[in-house]
Amino acid sequence: MGFIKAFLKKYSALVPPICLLVVVLLLVPPMLWLGGKVKADMEQSAKQAQSIRTLMSDVPP
């Protein structure tokens, strides 16, 4: 029992950084994947906006 107490006391300061590292490793890959998807969606939206602008300029007043 004394070994476990000593081990926990010695390494308890590492718990917050390890938890932070685990959270970052779990969140970063999905964010990177979604970031690429959002960029592609924004490019598509910009193309649609340009085509709408072109169509609106062709409409007589």
GIZI-V20562 format. One record per residue. N is the residue number from 1. RES is the residue in three letters. SS is DSSP state (~ for helix, > for strand, _ for the rest). PSI is psi in radians with two decimals (NA if undefined). OMEGA is omega as a letter, one per 20 degrees, with the letter a starting at -180 (none if undefined). Layout:
n = [N & N]
res = [RES & RES]
ss = [SS & SS]
psi = [PSI & PSI]
omega = [OMEGA & OMEGA]
This chain:
n = [1 & 2 & 3 & 4 & 5 & 6 & 7 & 8 & 9 & 10 & 11 & 12 & 13 & 14 & 15 & 16 & 17 & 18 & 19 & 20 & 21 & 22 & 23 & 24 & 25 & 26 & 27 & 28 & 29 & 30 & 31 & 32 & 33 & 34 & 35 & 36 & 37 & 38 & 39 & 40 & 41 & 42 & 43 & 44 & 45 & 46 & 47 & 48 & 49 & 50 & 51 & 52 & 53 & 54 & 55 & 56 & 57 & 58 & 59 & 60 & 61]
res = [MET & GLY & PHE & ILE & LYS & ALA & PHE & LEU & LYS & LYS & TYR & SER & ALA & LEU & VAL & PRO & PRO & ILE & CYS & LEU & LEU & VAL & VAL & VAL & LEU & LEU & LEU & VAL & PRO & PRO & MET & LEU & TRP & LEU & GLY & GLY & LYS & VAL & LYS & ALA & ASP & MET & GLU & GLN & SER & ALA & LYS & GLN & ALA & GLN & SER & ILE & ARG & THR & LEU & MET & SER & ASP & VAL & PRO & PRO]
ss = [_ & ~ & ~ & ~ & ~ & ~ & ~ & ~ & ~ & ~ & ~ & _ & _ & ~ & ~ & ~ & ~ & ~ & ~ & ~ & ~ & ~ & ~ & ~ & ~ & ~ & ~ & ~ & ~ & ~ & ~ & ~ & ~ & ~ & ~ & ~ & ~ & ~ & ~ & ~ & ~ & ~ & ~ & ~ & ~ & ~ & ~ & ~ & ~ & ~ & ~ & ~ & ~ & ~ & ~ & ~ & ~ & ~ & _ & _ & _]
psi = [-0.63 & -0.60 & -0.74 & -0.75 & -0.76 & -0.71 & -0.82 & -0.70 & -0.68 & -0.71 & 0.14 & -0.43 & -0.31 & -0.19 & -0.88 & -0.80 & -0.62 & -0.73 & -0.74 & -0.74 & -0.74 & -0.76 & -0.79 & -0.76 & -0.48 & -0.50 & -0.55 & -0.85 & -0.79 & -0.63 & -0.72 & -0.70 & -0.78 & -0.58 & -0.74 & -0.67 & -0.73 & -0.70 & -0.77 & -0.71 & -0.67 & -0.68 & -0.73 & -0.73 & -0.68 & -0.67 & -0.73 & -0.72 & -0.70 & -0.73 & -0.64 & -0.74 & -0.73 & -0.78 & -0.69 & -0.57 & -0.37 & -0.28 & 2.28 & 2.61 & NA]
omega = [a & r & a & r & a & r & r & r & a & a & a & r & a & a & a & r & r & r & r & r & r & r & r & a & r & a & a & a & r & r & r & r & r & r & r & r & r & r & r & r & r & r & r & r & r & r & r & r & r & r & r & r & r & r & a & r & r & a & r & a & none]
